[in-house]
Amino acid sequence: MNETLTAADAVFWINNVWMLVAAFLVFVMHLGFACLEAGLGQAKNTVNILFKNVLVLSLGLLTYAAVGFSLMYPGAAYEGGFFGFAGFGIGTDAGGLTIAYADGHYTYWTDFLFQGMFAATAATIVSGAVAERVRLSSFLVFAAIYVAVVYPMVGMWHWGGGWLAEAGFHDFAGSTIVHSVGGWAALVGAIALGPRADRFDADPRKHPRMHSLPLAAIGVMLLWFGWYGFNGGSVLSAEPAAISYAVVTTTLAAAAGVMSAALASWGVLHKPDLSMALNGALAGLVAVTAGADVLSPLAAVGVGAVGGLLSMAATAALLKLRIDDPVGAVPVHLVSGLWGTLAVGLLVPEVALSSQLLGIFAVAAFCLSTSAVLFGVLKATVGLRVSLEDELEGLDVGEHGQEAYGDFLILGAATPAAMAAK
């Protein structure tokens, strides 16, 4: 082999390797989502939650390959428009595997893999809000359509070079394009399903109880770790200064979200609440995602801290409205995502607030309407919610015929009848 490696080739190789590593880190986020959702749920639903998270990732990648990627990135001829489609499936000629593709930042296949991991995240967000009472088959149908069509349409408008990009909307890594897309559907799904049995019973002893805060904490730390690929990879190259800057603002915002939520919960509840601190970290991460590339370090701290406080306030508001969101998906991903997108317009002079508002309202209108139609059709046809009997017994047994913890006695999960049967 007599080919000479040029400096440009070396940079291309480094860029591509970093983008692959970033995709792998975003993959780790799906493990984080699974652990967090399982930990904040009841023990009797653990298998169901883990199954949903594995299937959503897998189904999301396949549907994104079949339709979503070509819909989200339809090509240069589409630039500035509202709709474009490059055709079903994925594939490339030799040019997509060389330095000629994407200014030498990555290959076509790396591009697909990185973007596919993002796409699956949008549906995973919804999973937490509808947990413990949604019918598995109905949710998987929803997730497949949402990842194949709805998320890519929104992504097309901005990252695909569409009309939102032309309007000056700025969303670096997806506070709106990913997190609010999932958050709006999470809100609609939680309302369509209604609360879990006994969730708002007058006797608080009957309320569903999270079964493993250690598992939830592991989930949040995995998500935080994966976010370095989510935001750092959104530089779309291995450019050292840009990656370093993005991961520093990301880290500071997460830390500020933890502190604001932890201290606020301590003051309000008179005892520090771990679940609030954990969601505070995620709220800070979601909030900074829109502007991790342009917010100053001090601004990132402020954005993260406000995100943590807003997630707490939104959690309290959902309780008053009797909307059941077992993991806090709406406060974290929707409310904090909206705040982070607005913050870019408020704190970065180069970005117009009007452009940020335009993007927020456009995405809200599209995602609210499409998710309402999807959930409404599923509810009217195949059904959306499991039976009360299956819900009380647990979806692990009702939907899967399995138990997450085998013969281990889970306090409060075993009934006298179940124990007698053993």
KOLROMI-123625 format. One record per residue (C-alpha): x, y, z. Coordinates in steps of 0.25 Angstrom, whole numbers, plus 5000, padded with zeros to 4 digits. Each point is the difference from the previous one (the first is absolute). Layout:
residues N
+------+------+------+
|   c1 |   c2 |   c3 |
+------+------+------+
|    X |    Y |    Z |
...
+------+------+------+
This chain:
residues 422
+------+------+------+
|   c1 |   c2 |   c3 |
+------+------+------+
| 5000 | 5000 | 5000 |
| 5007 | 5013 | 4995 |
| 4990 | 5010 | 5004 |
| 5005 | 5012 | 5008 |
| 4992 | 5005 | 5012 |
| 4999 | 5015 | 4999 |
| 4997 | 5009 | 5012 |
| 4986 | 5002 | 4995 |
| 4998 | 4985 | 5000 |
| 5005 | 4999 | 5014 |
| 4990 | 5011 | 5004 |
| 4989 | 4992 | 4993 |
| 5003 | 4988 | 5008 |
| 5000 | 5007 | 5013 |
| 4987 | 5007 | 4997 |
| 4994 | 4987 | 4997 |
| 5005 | 4992 | 5012 |
| 4995 | 5011 | 5009 |
| 4986 | 5000 | 4994 |
| 4999 | 4985 | 5001 |
| 5004 | 5001 | 5015 |
| 4990 | 5011 | 5002 |
| 4989 | 4991 | 4994 |
| 5004 | 4989 | 5009 |
| 4999 | 5010 | 5012 |
| 4986 | 5003 | 4996 |
| 4997 | 4985 | 4999 |
| 5004 | 5000 | 5015 |
| 4989 | 5010 | 5003 |
| 4990 | 4990 | 4996 |
| 5005 | 4991 | 5011 |
| 4999 | 5012 | 5009 |
| 4986 | 5002 | 4996 |
| 4996 | 4986 | 5003 |
| 5007 | 5000 | 5014 |
| 4993 | 5013 | 5004 |
| 4986 | 4996 | 4995 |
| 5001 | 4986 | 5007 |
| 5005 | 5006 | 5013 |
| 4990 | 5011 | 5001 |
| 4989 | 4990 | 4996 |
| 4994 | 4988 | 5009 |
| 5007 | 4987 | 5001 |
| 4989 | 4993 | 4993 |
| 5002 | 5007 | 4987 |
| 5015 | 4999 | 4999 |
| 5000 | 4990 | 4989 |
| 4990 | 5008 | 4992 |
| 5008 | 5013 | 5001 |
| 5013 | 4993 | 4996 |
| 4993 | 4993 | 4988 |
| 4994 | 5013 | 4995 |
| 5014 | 5007 | 5001 |
| 5007 | 4989 | 4992 |
| 4989 | 4999 | 4990 |
| 4999 | 5015 | 4998 |
| 5014 | 5001 | 4997 |
| 5000 | 4989 | 4990 |
| 4987 | 5003 | 4993 |
| 5004 | 5015 | 5000 |
| 5014 | 4996 | 4993 |
| 4993 | 4992 | 4989 |
| 4989 | 5010 | 4997 |
| 5010 | 5011 | 5000 |
| 5008 | 4992 | 4990 |
| 4987 | 4997 | 4991 |
| 4994 | 5013 | 5000 |
| 5005 | 5010 | 5010 |
| 5014 | 5003 | 4996 |
| 4996 | 5003 | 4985 |
| 4989 | 5009 | 5005 |
| 5008 | 5008 | 5010 |
| 5012 | 5002 | 4990 |
| 4993 | 5000 | 4987 |
| 5012 | 5007 | 4993 |
| 5004 | 5014 | 4995 |
| 4989 | 5002 | 4990 |
| 4990 | 5001 | 5012 |
| 5007 | 5011 | 5007 |
| 4991 | 5011 | 5006 |
| 4987 | 4992 | 4998 |
| 4990 | 4993 | 5008 |
| 5001 | 4986 | 4995 |
| 5010 | 4991 | 4993 |
| 5002 | 4985 | 4998 |
| 5013 | 4993 | 4995 |
| 4993 | 4986 | 4998 |
| 4998 | 4988 | 5009 |
| 5012 | 4993 | 5006 |
| 5014 | 5003 | 5002 |
| 5012 | 4999 | 4991 |
| 5011 | 5007 | 4994 |
| 5010 | 5000 | 4988 |
| 5015 | 5000 | 5003 |
| 5000 | 5015 | 5002 |
| 4993 | 4999 | 5013 |
| 5011 | 4992 | 5006 |
| 5011 | 5010 | 4997 |
| 5005 | 5014 | 5003 |
| 4991 | 5005 | 4990 |
| 4987 | 4998 | 5009 |
| 4996 | 5010 | 5010 |
| 5013 | 5009 | 4999 |
| 5008 | 4988 | 5005 |
| 4994 | 5000 | 5013 |
| 4994 | 4986 | 4999 |
| 4995 | 4989 | 4991 |
| 4986 | 4998 | 4995 |
| 4999 | 4988 | 5009 |
| 5005 | 5007 | 5013 |
| 4990 | 5011 | 4996 |
| 4988 | 4990 | 5000 |
| 5005 | 4993 | 5013 |
| 5001 | 5013 | 5008 |
| 4987 | 5006 | 4995 |
| 4993 | 4987 | 5003 |
| 5004 | 5000 | 5014 |
| 4994 | 5014 | 5002 |
| 4987 | 4995 | 4993 |
| 4997 | 4989 | 5009 |
| 5002 | 5009 | 5012 |
| 4988 | 5008 | 4996 |
| 4991 | 4988 | 5002 |
| 5007 | 4995 | 5013 |
| 4996 | 5013 | 5006 |
| 4986 | 4997 | 4998 |
| 5001 | 4986 | 5006 |
| 5003 | 5005 | 5014 |
| 4987 | 5009 | 5001 |
| 4991 | 4989 | 4996 |
| 5007 | 4989 | 5008 |
| 4992 | 4990 | 5008 |
| 4987 | 5001 | 4993 |
| 5002 | 5000 | 4985 |
| 4997 | 4988 | 4991 |
| 5014 | 4995 | 4995 |
| 4995 | 4998 | 4986 |
| 4993 | 5013 | 4999 |
| 5012 | 5008 | 5005 |
| 5010 | 4993 | 4990 |
| 4991 | 5004 | 4988 |
| 5000 | 5014 | 5005 |
| 5015 | 5000 | 5002 |
| 5002 | 4994 | 4986 |
| 4992 | 5011 | 4993 |
| 5005 | 5011 | 5009 |
| 5015 | 4997 | 4997 |
| 4998 | 4997 | 4985 |
| 4992 | 5012 | 4997 |
| 4997 | 5010 | 5011 |
| 5014 | 5002 | 5005 |
| 5007 | 5000 | 4987 |
| 4990 | 5011 | 4994 |
| 5004 | 5009 | 5012 |
| 5014 | 4997 | 4998 |
| 4999 | 5003 | 4985 |
| 4995 | 5014 | 5003 |
| 5013 | 5004 | 5007 |
| 5011 | 4990 | 4999 |
| 4996 | 4996 | 4986 |
| 5002 | 5014 | 4995 |
| 4985 | 5003 | 5000 |
| 4992 | 5012 | 5003 |
| 5003 | 5001 | 5015 |
| 5015 | 5001 | 4997 |
| 4997 | 5011 | 4990 |
| 4992 | 5007 | 5010 |
| 5013 | 5001 | 5009 |
| 4995 | 4990 | 5011 |
| 5011 | 4995 | 5009 |
| 5000 | 4986 | 5006 |
| 5014 | 4994 | 5001 |
| 4997 | 4986 | 5005 |
| 4985 | 4999 | 5002 |
| 4993 | 5007 | 5012 |
| 4988 | 5002 | 4990 |
| 5003 | 4991 | 4988 |
| 5002 | 4987 | 5009 |
| 4995 | 5003 | 5014 |
| 4988 | 5008 | 4998 |
| 4996 | 4991 | 4989 |
| 5000 | 4989 | 5010 |
| 4994 | 5009 | 5011 |
| 4988 | 5004 | 4992 |
| 4996 | 4986 | 4997 |
| 5003 | 4996 | 5014 |
| 4990 | 5010 | 5005 |
| 4990 | 4996 | 4990 |
| 5002 | 4985 | 5003 |
| 4999 | 5002 | 5015 |
| 4987 | 5008 | 4999 |
| 4994 | 4990 | 4990 |
| 5003 | 4988 | 5009 |
| 4996 | 5007 | 5013 |
| 5007 | 4997 | 5014 |
| 5004 | 4987 | 5005 |
| 4990 | 4993 | 5010 |
| 5001 | 5006 | 5014 |
| 5010 | 5011 | 4995 |
| 4991 | 5011 | 5005 |
| 4993 | 4992 | 5011 |
| 4997 | 5008 | 5013 |
| 5008 | 4990 | 5008 |
| 5015 | 5003 | 4996 |
| 5004 | 4986 | 5005 |
| 4993 | 4994 | 4987 |
| 5008 | 5009 | 4991 |
| 5009 | 4992 | 4990 |
| 5014 | 5000 | 5006 |
| 5013 | 5001 | 4992 |
| 5008 | 4987 | 5003 |
| 5015 | 5003 | 4998 |
| 5006 | 5013 | 5002 |
| 5014 | 4994 | 4999 |
| 4996 | 4995 | 4986 |
| 4994 | 5014 | 4997 |
| 5013 | 5007 | 5004 |
| 5008 | 4990 | 4991 |
| 4991 | 5004 | 4989 |
| 5002 | 5015 | 5002 |
| 5015 | 4998 | 5000 |
| 5000 | 4992 | 4988 |
| 4992 | 5011 | 4993 |
| 5009 | 5011 | 5004 |
| 5012 | 4992 | 4995 |
| 4993 | 4997 | 4987 |
| 4997 | 5015 | 4999 |
| 5014 | 5003 | 4997 |
| 4998 | 4992 | 4986 |
| 4986 | 5007 | 4998 |
| 5006 | 5014 | 5002 |
| 5014 | 4998 | 4997 |
| 4997 | 4992 | 4987 |
| 4990 | 5011 | 4995 |
| 5013 | 5008 | 4997 |
| 5000 | 4990 | 4988 |
| 5015 | 4999 | 4999 |
| 5012 | 4998 | 5010 |
| 5003 | 5015 | 5000 |
| 5007 | 5000 | 5014 |
| 4995 | 5014 | 5005 |
| 4986 | 4998 | 4996 |
| 4998 | 4987 | 5007 |
| 5007 | 5004 | 5012 |
| 4992 | 5012 | 5001 |
| 4987 | 4993 | 4998 |
| 5003 | 4989 | 5011 |
| 5004 | 5011 | 5010 |
| 4987 | 5008 | 4998 |
| 4992 | 4986 | 5001 |
| 5007 | 4996 | 5013 |
| 4998 | 5013 | 5007 |
| 4986 | 5001 | 4996 |
| 4997 | 4986 | 5005 |
| 5007 | 5003 | 5013 |
| 4992 | 5013 | 5002 |
| 4987 | 4992 | 4997 |
| 5004 | 4990 | 5011 |
| 5003 | 5011 | 5010 |
| 4987 | 5009 | 4998 |
| 4991 | 4988 | 5000 |
| 5006 | 4994 | 5012 |
| 5001 | 5012 | 5008 |
| 4985 | 5005 | 4996 |
| 4995 | 4986 | 5004 |
| 5007 | 5001 | 5013 |
| 4994 | 5013 | 5003 |
| 4986 | 4996 | 4996 |
| 4999 | 4986 | 5005 |
| 5010 | 5003 | 5012 |
| 5008 | 4987 | 4996 |
| 5009 | 4999 | 4988 |
| 4993 | 4992 | 4989 |
| 5009 | 4991 | 4991 |
| 4990 | 4998 | 4989 |
| 4999 | 5015 | 4999 |
| 5015 | 5001 | 4999 |
| 5001 | 4990 | 4989 |
| 4989 | 5006 | 4992 |
| 5007 | 5014 | 5002 |
| 5013 | 4994 | 4994 |
| 4992 | 4996 | 4987 |
| 4992 | 5013 | 5000 |
| 5013 | 5007 | 5000 |
| 5006 | 4991 | 4989 |
| 4987 | 5002 | 4991 |
| 5000 | 5015 | 5002 |
| 5014 | 5002 | 4996 |
| 4999 | 4991 | 4988 |
| 4995 | 5011 | 4991 |
| 5011 | 5010 | 5003 |
| 5012 | 4992 | 5004 |
| 5008 | 5005 | 4989 |
| 4997 | 5015 | 5002 |
| 4996 | 5002 | 5015 |
| 5011 | 5006 | 5009 |
| 5004 | 4991 | 5011 |
| 4994 | 5009 | 5010 |
| 4987 | 5000 | 4992 |
| 5000 | 4985 | 4999 |
| 5000 | 5000 | 5015 |
| 4988 | 5009 | 5000 |
| 4993 | 4992 | 4990 |
| 5002 | 4987 | 5007 |
| 4996 | 5006 | 5013 |
| 4987 | 5005 | 4995 |
| 4997 | 4987 | 4993 |
| 5001 | 4993 | 5013 |
| 4991 | 5009 | 5007 |
| 4990 | 5000 | 4988 |
| 5000 | 4985 | 5000 |
| 4996 | 5000 | 5015 |
| 4989 | 5010 | 4997 |
| 4995 | 4993 | 4988 |
| 4999 | 4987 | 5009 |
| 4992 | 5007 | 5010 |
| 4991 | 5006 | 4989 |
| 4997 | 4986 | 4994 |
| 4996 | 4995 | 5014 |
| 4990 | 5011 | 5001 |
| 4995 | 4997 | 4986 |
| 4999 | 4985 | 5004 |
| 5009 | 4996 | 4988 |
| 5008 | 4988 | 5003 |
| 5014 | 5000 | 4995 |
| 5008 | 4989 | 5008 |
| 5014 | 5004 | 4996 |
| 4998 | 5015 | 4998 |
| 5002 | 5000 | 4985 |
| 4991 | 5012 | 4997 |
| 5007 | 5009 | 5011 |
| 5014 | 4996 | 4996 |
| 4999 | 4998 | 4985 |
| 4989 | 5010 | 4996 |
| 5000 | 5011 | 5010 |
| 5016 | 5001 | 5001 |
| 5001 | 4998 | 4985 |
| 4991 | 5012 | 4997 |
| 5008 | 5008 | 5011 |
| 5013 | 4997 | 4994 |
| 4996 | 5003 | 4986 |
| 4994 | 5014 | 5005 |
| 5013 | 5002 | 5008 |
| 5008 | 5000 | 4987 |
| 4992 | 5012 | 4994 |
| 5000 | 5007 | 5014 |
| 5015 | 4999 | 5002 |
| 5007 | 4999 | 4987 |
| 5000 | 5013 | 4992 |
| 5002 | 4993 | 4987 |
| 4987 | 4992 | 5001 |
| 4986 | 5007 | 4999 |
| 4990 | 4996 | 5011 |
| 4989 | 5001 | 4989 |
| 5007 | 4989 | 4992 |
| 5001 | 4991 | 5013 |
| 4985 | 5003 | 5002 |
| 4997 | 4996 | 4986 |
| 5007 | 4987 | 5001 |
| 4993 | 4997 | 5014 |
| 4986 | 5003 | 4995 |
| 5002 | 4992 | 4987 |
| 5005 | 4988 | 5006 |
| 4989 | 5000 | 5011 |
| 4989 | 5002 | 4990 |
| 5005 | 4988 | 4991 |
| 5004 | 4991 | 5012 |
| 4987 | 5002 | 5008 |
| 4991 | 4998 | 4988 |
| 5007 | 4987 | 4995 |
| 5002 | 4994 | 5013 |
| 4985 | 5003 | 5003 |
| 4996 | 4993 | 4987 |
| 5009 | 4988 | 5003 |
| 4996 | 4998 | 5014 |
| 4985 | 5003 | 4997 |
| 5000 | 4989 | 4988 |
| 5007 | 4990 | 5009 |
| 4990 | 5002 | 5011 |
| 4988 | 4999 | 4991 |
| 5005 | 4988 | 4993 |
| 5009 | 4990 | 5007 |
| 5000 | 5007 | 5013 |
| 5010 | 5008 | 5008 |
| 4999 | 4995 | 5014 |
| 5002 | 4986 | 5007 |
| 4989 | 4995 | 5008 |
| 4998 | 5004 | 5014 |
| 5003 | 4985 | 5004 |
| 5014 | 5000 | 4993 |
| 5003 | 5014 | 5005 |
| 4998 | 4996 | 5015 |
| 5007 | 4986 | 4998 |
| 5012 | 5007 | 4992 |
| 5003 | 5000 | 4986 |
| 5011 | 4991 | 5001 |
| 4991 | 4988 | 5003 |
| 4988 | 5006 | 4992 |
| 5007 | 5004 | 4987 |
| 5013 | 4991 | 5001 |
| 4997 | 4988 | 5009 |
| 5013 | 5003 | 5007 |
| 5006 | 5006 | 5013 |
| 5012 | 5009 | 5001 |
| 5004 | 4995 | 5013 |
| 4996 | 4986 | 5000 |
| 4998 | 4994 | 5014 |
| 5005 | 5012 | 5007 |
| 4989 | 5006 | 5009 |
| 4997 | 5015 | 4996 |
| 4994 | 5007 | 5012 |
| 4986 | 5005 | 4997 |
| 5000 | 4992 | 4986 |
| 4996 | 4986 | 5005 |
| 4986 | 4998 | 5004 |
| 4995 | 4989 | 5010 |
| 4994 | 4992 | 4988 |
| 5013 | 5001 | 4992 |
| 5008 | 4995 | 5012 |
| 4990 | 4988 | 5002 |
| 5002 | 4996 | 4986 |
| 5015 | 4999 | 5002 |
+------+------+------+
